[in-house]
Amino acid sequence: MSIVMSRDGLACALLRGLAEWSVQMNQRAKLFCLLIVSLSVGVLASSAGQGSGHVIRWGPGHCPPDDNPQFFVPSTFGSNPAFLARCYSWYLRSMQEQPLLGPSADGRLGLYRVLVLPAYSSPVVARLTVAGDGTAELSSKVGKSDITPEVVVINETRQVAREDVNAFVRLLDIAGFWSTQSVQEDPRHHVFGGTCWLLEGSLAGTYHVTSWVEPRRVACSDAAAFLVWNLGKVDLRRLPTQPPAR
C-alpha cells in the first residue's frame, strides 16, 4: 500500500517537525533548515508538475510572482524583494484584495490596510477606506488557514466614525509611519514562530508600507493593532485555525 501526501501537507509537516527540534538551535542553524525546507518544496512542486498532471498548489514557502495584479513595486522590500513580495501578495490576492498603489480615487481621502499572518494560523486583513468627510468604512476578512487563505470564513464591513479615524491617524503620526523602513525584521528569521504584520497606506498619491514580526514591537504596532482589534473587531486569539499545541 502506498501513502500519498500533498506537497502542502508535506511542507507543513516538515515545518512543524522542525519547529519542535529548533528550540535549542541558534539563528544560523534555523536559517539553514529553512533553506532545506524551501528547496524541498520547490522539488516537490517541480515533480508534481511533471508527473501525472497534478495541479501545483501555491502555499507558504512556495508563492507565485507578485503580478496579476502587482501589489508592490520591485524595490519595496530592499534586498529580498522576491521572497517578501511573493509571500505578502499571495495572501492579499488569495483573499480577494486589490493593490493600494496609485492615487486615491472616487472621493476617498485615504486607504490603509493591515495584513496579519500568525504562524500556522488564519490570515487576517483589515482595510480602512477614508471618505472625504472624514468617516470611513472598515472591511475585515479572516481566511480559513495559512494554507487556504482563499477560503474567507469572515468577511465583514462596518462604518467607522470620524473620531475613531482620527484616533488611528494620530497613532500613525506618533509612529512616524510614512518614514518607517519597509522591512523592520525579515519574516524568514521567524519561520518557526512569530506573527508577521504588514501595514500599508495610500494618501494623496503617496504609498508606503512597513512590515515586522512579533513578538518584536515597533513604532507602528499600536496603530496596526488598533485597526485590527478596535476598528475591525477581530480577536487574534480566537481565529478559526489555531497553531498546534506544544
C-alpha positions, 0 to 999 in steps of 0.5 A, a space after each residue: 500500500 502506498 501513502 500519498 501526501 500533498 506537497 502542502 501537507 508535506 511542507 507543513 509537516 516538515 515545518 512543524 517537525 522542525 519547529 519542535 527540534 529548533 528550540 535549542 538551535 541558534 539563528 544560523 542553524 534555523 536559517 539553514 533548515 529553512 533553506 532545506 525546507 524551501 528547496 524541498 518544496 520547490 522539488 516537490 512542486 517541480 515533480 508534481 508538475 511533471 508527473 501525472 498532471 497534478 495541479 501545483 498548489 501555491 502555499 507558504 514557502 512556495 508563492 507565485 510572482 507578485 503580478 496579476 495584479 502587482 501589489 508592490 513595486 520591485 524595490 519595496 522590500 530592499 534586498 529580498 524583494 522576491 521572497 517578501 513580495 511573493 509571500 505578502 501578495 499571495 495572501 492579499 490576492 488569495 483573499 480577494 484584495 486589490 493593490 493600494 498603489 496609485 492615487 486615491 480615487 472616487 472621493 476617498 481621502 485615504 486607504 490603509 490596510 493591515 495584513 496579519 499572518 500568525 504562524 500556522 494560523 488564519 490570515 487576517 486583513 483589515 482595510 480602512 477606506 477614508 471618505 472625504 468627510 472624514 468617516 470611513 468604512 472598515 472591511 475585515 476578512 479572516 481566511 480559513 488557514 495559512 494554507 487556504 487563505 482563499 477560503 474567507 470564513 469572515 468577511 465583514 464591513 462596518 462604518 467607522 466614525 470620524 473620531 475613531 479615524 482620527 484616533 488611528 491617524 494620530 497613532 500613525 503620526 506618533 509612529 512616524 509611519 510614512 518614514 518607517 523602513 519597509 522591512 523592520 525584521 525579515 519574516 524568514 528569521 521567524 519561520 518557526 514562530 512569530 506573527 508577521 504584520 504588514 501595514 500599508 497606506 495610500 494618501 494623496 498619491 503617496 504609498 508606503 508600507 512597513 512590515 515586522 514580526 512579533 513578538 518584536 514591537 515597533 513604532 507602528 504596532 499600536 496603530 496596526 493593532 488598533 485597526 485590527 482589534 478596535 476598528 475591525 473587531 477581530 480577536 487574534 486569539 480566537 481565529 478559526 485555525 489555531 497553531 498546534 499545541 506544544 
